């Protein structure tokens, strides 16, 4: 799965259903590219398109339970691999990673907030 596909699914998980145009802007791709990506994710069963309850002309893309499960599995696998690598670090390097963790977490939070505020 591409990074853009995974990021799009994570955006849907975090923010809820979105229009394709909104997803394209958030992920920094063109609307036709996002339409193609959503089609691929939809055929995989990871997302679905639905009409908005408030306006039947609007189509929203939402994450399916299978898509949420896929994200959980990918995250779990990544975390387990990262933990194995950290376990191999010498104590000085482990301390450096621990000291850097708050700054890295703040950076990720700031990035997520900026993405949520994007048009």
Residue, then its C-alpha position, 0 to 999 in steps of 0.5 A: x500500500x502506498x504512503x498516500x493510501x495509508x495516510x488517506x485512510x488514517x485521515x478518514x479514521x481521525x476525522x471521519x467521512x470526507x469529500x474526495x476534494x477535501x481528501x485530495x487537499x489534505x493529502x496534497x494530491x490532485x482530485x483525479x489522483x484521489x478519485x483513483x486512489x479511493x476507487x482502489x481502496x474501495x475495491x479492496x474493501x477499506x473505504x466506502x462512498x456514501x451519500x451525505x445525510x444532509x445533502x444527497x448530492x454530496x458523496x462522502x468517503x468513509x473508512x470501513x471496519x476492514x480498513x480500520x483493522x488494516x490500519x491497526x495491523x500495520x501500526x501494530x507491526x510497525x510498533x513491534x519492529x520499532x521496539x525490536x530495534x530500540x531493544x538493540x540500542x546501547x544505553x547512551x543511544x537509548x537515553x538520547x531517543x528517550x530525551x527526543x521523544x517529547x519533541x517528536x511527539x509535539x512535532x507529530x501533534x502539530x503536523x496533525x493539527x495543521x492537516x486538520x485545519x487545511x481547507 
